[in-house]
Amino acid sequence: MADAAPAPRDPATIRREDYRPPAWFVPEVVLDFDLDLERVLVRSKLDVRRSQSAGPDEPLVLQGDDITPTAVKVDGAAFTGWKLVEGDLVVPLTGAAHMVEIEVELDPSTNTQLMGLYASNNMLCTQCEAEGFRRITFAPDRPDVLSRYQVRMEADKAKFPVLLCNGDKVDQGDGENGRHWVQWNDPWPKPSYLFALVAGDLVANNDSFTTRSGKPVELNIWVRDGDLDRTGHAMQALKDSMLWDEETYGREYDLGLFNIVAVNDFNMGAMENKGLNIFNSRYILADPEVATDADFDGIEGVVAHEYFHNWSGNRVTCRDWFQLSLKEGFTVYRDQSFSADMGSAALKRIEDVRILRAVQFPEDAGPLAHPIRPESYQEISNFYTATVYNKGAEVIRMMTTLMGPDRFRKGTDLYFDRHDGEAATCEDFVTAMEDGGDIDLKQFRKWYETPGTPRVTAKLAHNPQTGTATLHLTQKIAQNGEMPKASDLVIPLRTALLDPETGAHQGEQLLLLDKAEQSFVLDGHKDHPILSINRGFSAPIILESNQTAEELAFLSAHDDDPFSRFEAMQRLMTGYLTAKVSGTPVDRDIILQAVAKILADTSIDPAFLAELILLPSEGFLGDQMVEVDPQAIHEEREKLRGKIAVQFERQFRKLYKSCWPGEFSLDTEARAKRKLRNVTLGYLAASFTEDAAEIAFDQYRDADNMTAMQGALAVLSHLDCEERSAAFDNFYKRFKGNPLVLDKWFSLQSMSQRGDTLKRVDSLSRHPDFTLSNPNRVRALYGAFTGNQVRFHDPSGKGYSLIADMVIALDKQNPQTAARFIPPLGRWRRYERGRSELMRLALEKIAGQSDLSKDVAEQVHKSLA
């Protein structure tokens, strides 16, 4: 019998195995822009060179998206032999080298996708990652074609007094009729996705930095007039990042100028374009009145992230988009390490793991699961995911744990030196780690190709006769909704065994689990020790153990690893709540006793204390259950929260009063007090004390900073009282002219657990200040709502319909942002039958649209498959 014919491949699917080197390289690009809001003339001149791997008759193919050439020249002569094939410009050429010139006209004012060149509040700016450059002009828009760019920009001087591009400004002048021009040159080869252009009426916070070799660098943060006094924190973060990268990785900045521009309309957080970073305004603008402590932290982290890309992404870039984690995972690890050094390493680790569990673990468990190096995609923007970024960072962190800091540094030095100016792969990075750090990572490479989150079971047995403790470990992993299967990933587990009387241990050990089952025998334990494992969250796993509630409570009081202490308390509360939801009898007193010991420990830092007493989120609790019932989870969590609040009301009142931070400061002590004050305020409200609303309103009214103000509003948002209406009305009137703060007003109402929240979100969608054209505003209203577990999952299904209707409308304007709202619906199989069916119907409604973008279609079809 003959073999069956292979199934035809979907032509829209791009696969890693199909990668082929470029047929043509473009070592030099010259661009000329004639700029205006509604008409931009783009003239490009490409020095094209046939690659050795290309055939002699292989044509030049230049990617384009929704653009048409008005003129094409080859070697200075008009050329009419070109044709458009599915949007791409195909130019048949013979010979090895040519000069190709193309002219294109654009209308930035109609570009609602915010990809390519678009208008934002009378300013022109670009976003080219991943495939936006092809919306500006025709080019080999792929990351493995690196070019040096020369750019001339011309515009009306009154409308666009500031003209910015990559690299260094080399010339400028005035033209006729009130126009002016600027010439830019970027000496470093870069792929087209790193191209950037900004034209507008802007002012700059100007500063400077001197590199360790003595080279001066001019620093500018460009914003609209009126926002200049809110750029100081971002500027300090930039200078701190530059110094940290020199000291930690030996990487020095390589241009004489570094520009940052803040833009209100932006799909992402920020973009690392060479020498001209373009930022979402929310990650630049801050002062105590408008930004919370978390906002200040976010700005510091994102500024660092984009700056660090100068080496881990720009000087060494990706060969293809399947290697996205090469730059993003590595750079997230770098910015996490930077933030840990700038503040509290313990709190930063808790924050990073909380984000990983809230976003990436559900991604790994759902229909959109993929490895950190995906094998295929239809729309690359869908792979800017928590898996690529956050899990990618955890994989780099595990390498550091395996190698130690000195060997890891040798590996990164070799990586940067070996691949400087190249488009590299994840394999190149791992090989450099092996060669530079003298380590075999052959088996470790499986992390790059394996989707899913490993589940590690840990069982500790003790033999009092021999004084030995034996730790039995197994690992399994689930993929594509299947039952977990045995796996053999390399999993580094920082481990200690604590004395049950004193809490002391004999030192931490690094255990390497690299088989499906392994046992480790540990000597010197007369009594049965208490297991502290995966300390510092040394591996991104789900841990299951035979530890009792009493042992977890002991760890929450005695473990000397801050993350493990936090984790023990979380596991203790999670175990109780999941048991209650499932109807299993369970003792609550052990939790109350653990909270009592924590509150009595005066040595605990206020910020860490706030983390220890926080209950696990409703979303996280749902992720621990086979079938999710959001209403049952909400009710049980509120009961436990209320019991803790009532039993410890006196202590919470005392802590609340003691945490008045005084005059605003960003120092560690003041921030810690604000954090604990907001947490205790939440508990006071949960205790049903009669004056809770009054206390919250007083905090709002008297606040001299946004952290206190938002903390009070967050508490009031859930209450049915006059103070709630008064505070939200006042907040709107006070900040309605500030779009970033107004986003908070929308979000706080969307996250309310009140029964009328669904109606309120629907009403806010028609508010005069709401618009689908601004991604920040969309995320503020609808993104916050999808995170509101009890209200988004209203049993009527109206929450799902609300999101589905929004996705359908938004997809016509901004497919990239619209696609981000599919995953909350895509996990429909995890929910109880009634909600599951309603979520599936909402997805089918979206899938039934005849004109879906590739972004949304890929997400929806995978979610329904």
Stockholm file with secondary structure:
# STOCKHOLM 1.0

chainA/1-865         MADAAPAPRDPATIRREDYRPPAWFVPEVVLDFDLDLERVLVRSKLDVRRSQSAGPDEPLVLQGDDITPTAVKVDGAAFTGWKLVEGDLVVPLTGAAHMVEIEVELDPSTNTQLMGLYASNNMLCTQCEAEGFRRITFAPDRPDVLSRYQVRMEADKAKFPVLLCNGDKVDQGDGENGRHWVQWNDPWPKPSYLFALVAGDLVANNDSFTTRSGKPVELNIWVRDGDLDRTGHAMQALKDSMLWDEETYGREYDLGLFNIVAVNDFNMGAMENKGLNIFNSRYILADPEVATDADFDGIEGVVAHEYFHNWSGNRVTCRDWFQLSLKEGFTVYRDQSFSADMGSAALKRIEDVRILRAVQFPEDAGPLAHPIRPESYQEISNFYTATVYNKGAEVIRMMTTLMGPDRFRKGTDLYFDRHDGEAATCEDFVTAMEDGGDIDLKQFRKWYETPGTPRVTAKLAHNPQTGTATLHLTQKIAQNGEMPKASDLVIPLRTALLDPETGAHQGEQLLLLDKAEQSFVLDGHKDHPILSINRGFSAPIILESNQTAEELAFLSAHDDDPFSRFEAMQRLMTGYLTAKVSGTPVDRDIILQAVAKILADTSIDPAFLAELILLPSEGFLGDQMVEVDPQAIHEEREKLRGKIAVQFERQFRKLYKSCWPGEFSLDTEARAKRKLRNVTLGYLAASFTEDAAEIAFDQYRDADNMTAMQGALAVLSHLDCEERSAAFDNFYKRFKGNPLVLDKWFSLQSMSQRGDTLKRVDSLSRHPDFTLSNPNRVRALYGAFTGNQVRFHDPSGKGYSLIADMVIALDKQNPQTAARFIPPLGRWRRYERGRSELMRLALEKIAGQSDLSKDVAEQVHKSLA
#=GR chainA/1-865 SS CCCCCCCCCCTTCEEGGGCCCCSEEEEEEEEEEECCSSCEEEEEEEEEEECTTSCTTCCEEEBCSSCCEEEEEETTEECCCCEEETTEEEECCCSSEEEEEEEEEECGGGCTTCCEEEEETTEEEEECTTTTGGGTSCBCCSTTCCEEEEEEEEEETTTCCEEEESSEEEEEEECSTTEEEEEEEEEEEECGGGCCEEEESCEEEEEEEECTTSCEEEEEEEECTTCGGGCHHHHHHHHHHHHHHHHHHCCCCCSSEEEEEEESSCSSSEECCTTEEEEEGGGTCCCTTTCCHHHHHHHHHHHHHHHHTTTBTTTEEESSGGGHHHHHHHHHHHHHHHHHHHSCHHHHHHHHHHHIIIIIHHHHHSTTCCCSSCSEESCGGGGCSHIIIIIHHHHHHHHHHHHCHHHHHHHHHHHHHHHTTEEECHHHHHHHHHHHHTCCCTTGGGGGTCCSCCEEEEEEEEETTTTEEEEEEEEEECCTTCCCEECCCCEEEEEEEECTTTCCBSCCEEEEECSSEEEEEEECCSSCCEEEESTTCCSCCEEEECCCHHHHHHHHHHCSSHHHHHHHHHHHHHHHHHHHHTTCCCCSHHHHHHHHHHHHCTTSCHHHHHHHHCCCCHHHHHHTSSSBCHHHHHHHHHHHHHHHHHHTHHHHHHHHHHTCCCSCCCSHHHHHHHHHHHHHHHHHHHTTCTTHHHHHHHHHHHCSSHHHHHHHHHHHTTCCSHHHHHHHHHHHHHHTTCHHHHHHHHHHHHTCCSTTHHHHHHHHTTSTTCCTTCHHHHIIIIIHHHTCHHHHTCTTSHHHHHHHHHHHHHHTTCHHHHHTTSHHHHTGGGBCHHHHHHHHHHHHHHHTCTTCCHHHHHHHHHHHC
#=GC SS_cons         CCCCCCCCCCTTCEEGGGCCCCSEEEEEEEEEEECCSSCEEEEEEEEEEECTTSCTTCCEEEBCSSCCEEEEEETTEECCCCEEETTEEEECCCSSEEEEEEEEEECGGGCTTCCEEEEETTEEEEECTTTTGGGTSCBCCSTTCCEEEEEEEEEETTTCCEEEESSEEEEEEECSTTEEEEEEEEEEEECGGGCCEEEESCEEEEEEEECTTSCEEEEEEEECTTCGGGCHHHHHHHHHHHHHHHHHHCCCCCSSEEEEEEESSCSSSEECCTTEEEEEGGGTCCCTTTCCHHHHHHHHHHHHHHHHTTTBTTTEEESSGGGHHHHHHHHHHHHHHHHHHHSCHHHHHHHHHHHIIIIIHHHHHSTTCCCSSCSEESCGGGGCSHIIIIIHHHHHHHHHHHHCHHHHHHHHHHHHHHHTTEEECHHHHHHHHHHHHTCCCTTGGGGGTCCSCCEEEEEEEEETTTTEEEEEEEEEECCTTCCCEECCCCEEEEEEEECTTTCCBSCCEEEEECSSEEEEEEECCSSCCEEEESTTCCSCCEEEECCCHHHHHHHHHHCSSHHHHHHHHHHHHHHHHHHHHTTCCCCSHHHHHHHHHHHHCTTSCHHHHHHHHCCCCHHHHHHTSSSBCHHHHHHHHHHHHHHHHHHTHHHHHHHHHHTCCCSCCCSHHHHHHHHHHHHHHHHHHHTTCTTHHHHHHHHHHHCSSHHHHHHHHHHHTTCCSHHHHHHHHHHHHHHTTCHHHHHHHHHHHHTCCSTTHHHHHHHHTTSTTCCTTCHHHHIIIIIHHHTCHHHHTCTTSHHHHHHHHHHHHHHTTCHHHHHTTSHHHHTGGGBCHHHHHHHHHHHHHHHTCTTCCHHHHHHHHHHHC
//
